[in-house]
Structure formats: structure tokens, C-alpha cells
């Protein structure tokens, strides 16, 4: 079946890749391994540009290298959301007697990726661009668009969950449901050296 894959990049990173040696992930190889009986025609990757952090000043450069690697895949598209940071007041989990129980923190929220993914999933389904869809995310907020495509458009939708915990609502509704395992992530890496129209580039050494 002609299959389009929709990847929530931040859900994938924080669910399966952060703190592992598998961040240099070739999404085409991953999809081929997880969907062996399907013809993966297009992969849509939804993410947002990260910012510098005091403990990781090279964060944007490493992300840029990875996005450049993804662009070497001819059937992959990248769609961007954005981050919003603002100061919020929150209660301490374990307040100390005699000290304030509320603190101000900087909260950073990613905006747009889940909405963009859901919109593309529905739009592509209505335009009959694929015969089947697969969603790489463990976000239960995607339940409604997954069900619309399955029930109203009569197209199968699988869920490839990068989160360790099971998303029960998606697992019960999706045509099929799988967790991403370390073995398939390890086997789906880009080579350390890649070449594109701008020249040769490399996997970040500290990634």
C-alpha cells in the first residue's frame, strides 16, 4: 500500500532519542524497517528550531546538522512550528516551611507541530494522496484526526509510538500500533559522513 508517514520530531526525540547514541536517525531506513510490507512514498517531519541553552550551547548547530541530513532523503519534507517562552508562577512540589511556596520559572512550549501534523494528515487523506498513513507519535491529542481518517475516509492509520509508555487510546483505535525499540533505532542510522549539494558534512561528534 502507498503509505505516507507523519513524524512528530520532538515527540520522537524526547521519547526515544534523547540521552541515546541514536539521534543521527535515518527516517527512511526506520520507516522501511517498521513498515516492511508498505511502499513508503513520503515522510513528513514536523519540528521546531531549538535555541541555545547554558548547558548545551551547540544545540542549534547539532539540530541544523541533523535537518541537513534529513534533507538528503528525496521523499522527506520538513515542516516547522515554533517555541514560545514566558515566565509563569508555579507551586513547589516540596515547599520548605517558612519559605515561599510559589516560584517563577521560564516555561518553554513548542507550538504548531501537533496541529500541523494533524492538518496534513487530514488534508492528504481528503486529497487521496495515499492509501495508508502512519503516525510517529505517542500524543493522545492526535486521536481525533487518526479516527477521522480511519472512520470517515476509510484509510488505515498505524501508530509508531516513540514513548516508553503505552498510549492506550491510540493503541485501541489505530489499525496497528508499535513501539520503537532500541534495536531498530540502532539499525536505522545515517552514515557518519554525508554529502549534499553544498558539500560534505558529518555527524556532530558529541551527539
Kinemage of the C-alpha trace (Angstrom):
@kinemage 1
@onewidth
@group {chain A} dominant
@subgroup {mainchain}
@vectorlist {calphas} color= white
{ca unk a 1} P 0.000 0.000 0.000
{ca unk a 2} L 1.190 3.517 -0.823
{ca unk a 3} L 1.997 4.914 2.609
{ca unk a 4} L 2.725 8.414 3.886
{ca unk a 5} L 4.413 8.789 7.285
{ca unk a 6} L 3.895 11.745 9.649
{ca unk a 7} L 6.647 12.237 12.261
{ca unk a 8} L 6.301 14.390 15.373
{ca unk a 9} L 10.001 15.221 15.652
{ca unk a 10} L 10.025 16.445 19.260
{ca unk a 11} L 7.869 13.555 20.449
{ca unk a 12} L 10.314 11.214 18.729
{ca unk a 13} L 13.369 12.959 20.198
{ca unk a 14} L 12.178 13.109 23.791
{ca unk a 15} L 10.503 9.706 23.636
{ca unk a 16} L 13.254 7.593 22.062
{ca unk a 17} L 16.404 9.560 21.195
{ca unk a 18} L 17.392 11.940 23.998
{ca unk a 19} L 20.284 10.532 26.015
{ca unk a 20} L 20.957 7.758 23.477
{ca unk a 21} L 23.540 7.309 20.677
{ca unk a 22} L 20.718 7.003 18.126
{ca unk a 23} L 20.000 10.694 17.374
{ca unk a 24} L 21.522 10.507 13.846
{ca unk a 25} L 18.378 8.690 12.762
{ca unk a 26} L 17.662 7.924 9.112
{ca unk a 27} L 13.875 8.146 8.964
{ca unk a 28} L 13.665 6.397 5.605
{ca unk a 29} L 15.516 3.351 6.960
{ca unk a 30} L 13.408 3.450 10.112
{ca unk a 31} L 10.139 3.517 8.168
{ca unk a 32} L 11.293 0.753 5.823
{ca unk a 33} L 12.187 -1.435 8.804
{ca unk a 34} L 8.914 -0.783 10.648
{ca unk a 35} L 6.665 -0.952 7.569
{ca unk a 36} L 8.205 -3.769 5.507
{ca unk a 37} L 5.053 -4.595 3.546
{ca unk a 38} L 4.268 -0.983 2.650
{ca unk a 39} L 5.585 1.356 -0.014
{ca unk a 40} L 6.713 4.444 1.911
{ca unk a 41} L 6.203 7.215 -0.645
{ca unk a 42} L 6.586 10.292 1.535
{ca unk a 43} L 7.728 11.220 5.026
{ca unk a 44} L 6.621 14.474 6.651
{ca unk a 45} L 8.721 15.608 9.596
{ca unk a 46} L 7.302 18.195 11.994
{ca unk a 47} L 9.633 20.063 14.337
{ca unk a 48} L 10.685 23.499 15.636
{ca unk a 49} L 14.036 25.254 15.733
{ca unk a 50} L 15.666 24.860 19.141
{ca unk a 51} L 17.529 27.627 20.987
{ca unk a 52} L 20.816 27.784 22.852
{ca unk a 53} L 20.802 26.528 26.431
{ca unk a 54} L 23.514 27.287 29.014
{ca unk a 55} L 24.352 23.591 29.389
{ca unk a 56} L 24.213 22.929 25.627
{ca unk a 57} L 25.353 25.925 23.545
{ca unk a 58} L 25.800 23.762 20.426
{ca unk a 59} L 22.185 22.629 20.438
{ca unk a 60} L 21.037 24.667 17.384
{ca unk a 61} L 24.113 23.652 15.367
{ca unk a 62} L 23.550 19.960 16.090
{ca unk a 63} L 19.900 20.235 15.120
{ca unk a 64} L 20.851 22.050 11.907
{ca unk a 65} L 23.252 19.232 11.013
{ca unk a 66} L 20.503 16.680 11.556
{ca unk a 67} L 17.984 18.642 9.491
{ca unk a 68} L 20.599 18.833 6.732
{ca unk a 69} L 20.958 15.043 6.925
{ca unk a 70} L 17.192 14.620 6.652
{ca unk a 71} L 17.141 16.823 3.543
{ca unk a 72} L 19.313 14.253 1.761
{ca unk a 73} L 16.251 11.973 1.761
{ca unk a 74} L 14.413 12.699 -1.514
{ca unk a 75} L 10.949 11.813 -0.225
{ca unk a 76} L 11.091 13.774 3.046
{ca unk a 77} L 9.551 17.187 3.837
{ca unk a 78} L 10.278 19.315 6.924
{ca unk a 79} L 7.525 21.481 8.412
{ca unk a 80} L 8.240 23.937 11.233
{ca unk a 81} L 6.371 25.042 14.293
{ca unk a 82} L 7.949 27.356 16.876
{ca unk a 83} L 8.811 27.707 20.546
{ca unk a 84} L 7.268 30.231 22.932
{ca unk a 85} L 8.968 31.101 26.234
{ca unk a 86} L 7.324 33.021 29.047
{ca unk a 87} L 7.581 33.451 32.805
{ca unk a 88} L 4.983 31.615 34.871
{ca unk a 89} L 4.403 31.232 38.599
{ca unk a 90} L 4.222 27.631 39.789
{ca unk a 91} L 3.970 25.895 43.182
{ca unk a 92} L 6.909 23.939 44.551
{ca unk a 93} L 6.426 20.199 44.766
{ca unk a 94} L 8.043 20.158 48.233
{ca unk a 95} L 7.753 23.633 49.812
{ca unk a 96} L 10.030 24.425 52.741
{ca unk a 97} L 8.185 25.674 55.821
{ca unk a 98} L 8.687 29.379 56.287
{ca unk a 99} L 9.751 29.962 52.667
{ca unk a 100} L 7.587 30.933 49.681
{ca unk a 101} L 5.706 28.014 48.165
{ca unk a 102} L 5.490 29.657 44.725
{ca unk a 103} L 8.367 30.316 42.334
{ca unk a 104} L 8.715 31.976 38.963
{ca unk a 105} L 10.101 29.791 36.186
{ca unk a 106} L 10.702 30.188 32.463
{ca unk a 107} L 8.365 27.853 30.635
{ca unk a 108} L 9.065 26.922 27.031
{ca unk a 109} L 6.290 25.368 24.945
{ca unk a 110} L 6.519 24.057 21.417
{ca unk a 111} L 3.671 25.315 19.274
{ca unk a 112} L 2.404 24.107 15.959
{ca unk a 113} L 3.880 20.665 15.338
{ca unk a 114} L 0.939 18.579 16.534
{ca unk a 115} L -1.581 20.871 14.822
{ca unk a 116} L 0.479 20.874 11.620
{ca unk a 117} L 0.750 17.085 11.687
{ca unk a 118} L -2.983 16.645 12.221
{ca unk a 119} L -3.789 19.152 9.454
{ca unk a 120} L -1.506 17.453 6.934
{ca unk a 121} L -2.821 14.014 7.862
{ca unk a 122} L -6.415 15.118 7.250
{ca unk a 123} L -5.648 17.206 4.162
{ca unk a 124} L -3.623 14.476 2.452
{ca unk a 125} L -6.291 11.937 3.277
{ca unk a 126} L -9.063 14.045 1.755
{ca unk a 127} L -6.987 14.565 -1.388
{ca unk a 128} L -6.457 10.804 -1.713
{ca unk a 129} L -2.692 11.221 -1.782
{ca unk a 130} L -2.016 7.918 -0.059
{ca unk a 131} L -3.653 4.590 0.628
{ca unk a 132} L -2.413 4.316 4.207
{ca unk a 133} L -0.884 6.616 6.826
{ca unk a 134} L 1.466 6.006 9.730
{ca unk a 135} L 1.960 8.458 12.589
{ca unk a 136} L 5.189 8.519 14.612
{ca unk a 137} L 3.972 9.935 17.907
{ca unk a 138} L 2.608 8.890 21.257
{ca unk a 139} L 0.487 12.019 21.695
{ca unk a 140} L -3.115 11.197 22.553
{ca unk a 141} L -4.155 14.620 21.178
{ca unk a 142} L -3.856 13.047 17.708
{ca unk a 143} L -6.667 10.592 18.407
{ca unk a 144} L -9.359 12.679 16.673
{ca unk a 145} L -7.574 13.137 13.301
{ca unk a 146} L -6.473 9.495 13.310
{ca unk a 147} L -10.083 8.400 13.848
{ca unk a 148} L -11.426 10.805 11.198
{ca unk a 149} L -9.067 9.392 8.578
{ca unk a 150} L -9.880 5.813 9.544
{ca unk a 151} L -13.639 6.108 10.024
{ca unk a 152} L -14.669 8.814 7.552
{ca unk a 153} L -12.036 8.446 4.834
{ca unk a 154} L -11.769 4.647 5.238
{ca unk a 155} L -7.979 4.654 5.242
{ca unk a 156} L -5.877 2.576 7.638
{ca unk a 157} L -3.697 4.543 10.058
{ca unk a 158} L -0.917 2.963 12.084
{ca unk a 159} L 0.811 4.455 15.118
{ca unk a 160} L 4.541 4.052 15.762
{ca unk a 161} L 4.918 5.236 19.345
{ca unk a 162} L 8.367 6.546 20.381
{ca unk a 163} L 7.273 6.911 24.009
{ca unk a 164} L 8.048 4.183 26.540
{ca unk a 165} L 4.559 4.357 27.984
{ca unk a 166} L 1.653 2.946 26.017
{ca unk a 167} L -0.858 5.454 24.670
{ca unk a 168} L -3.928 3.348 25.290
{ca unk a 169} L -6.408 5.480 23.346
{ca unk a 170} L -4.256 5.325 20.204
{ca unk a 171} L -3.405 1.651 20.657
{ca unk a 172} L -7.108 0.755 20.837
{ca unk a 173} L -8.129 2.768 17.757
{ca unk a 174} L -5.197 2.564 15.318
{ca unk a 175} L -5.085 -0.014 12.532
{ca unk a 176} L -1.807 -1.191 14.027
{ca unk a 177} L 0.355 0.018 16.900
{ca unk a 178} L 4.069 -0.471 17.585
{ca unk a 179} L 6.651 0.900 19.988
{ca unk a 180} L 10.054 1.982 18.693
{ca unk a 181} L 12.733 -0.352 20.048
{ca unk a 182} L 16.445 0.243 20.529
{ca unk a 183} L 17.374 -2.438 18.012
{ca unk a 184} L 15.542 -0.822 15.094
{ca unk a 185} L 16.813 2.645 16.076
{ca unk a 186} L 20.402 1.373 16.160
{ca unk a 187} L 19.980 -0.252 12.743
{ca unk a 188} L 18.480 2.890 11.174
{ca unk a 189} L 21.334 5.380 11.476
{ca unk a 190} L 22.754 7.657 8.798
{ca unk a 191} L 26.413 7.047 7.958
{ca unk a 192} L 28.720 9.412 9.922
{ca unk a 193} L 29.659 11.270 6.717
{ca unk a 194} L 27.079 12.601 4.245
{ca unk a 195} L 27.218 14.679 1.087
{ca unk a 196} L 24.639 17.048 -0.335
{ca unk a 197} L 24.639 19.815 -2.955
{ca unk a 198} L 26.648 22.062 -0.607
{ca unk a 199} L 29.403 19.557 0.113
{ca unk a 200} L 30.368 17.016 2.745
{ca unk a 201} L 29.221 17.208 6.363
{ca unk a 202} L 29.458 14.995 9.421
{ca unk a 203} L 27.533 13.683 12.384
{ca unk a 204} L 28.154 16.029 15.354
{ca unk a 205} L 30.946 14.450 17.436
{ca unk a 206} L 29.212 14.922 20.789
{ca unk a 207} L 25.861 13.628 19.638
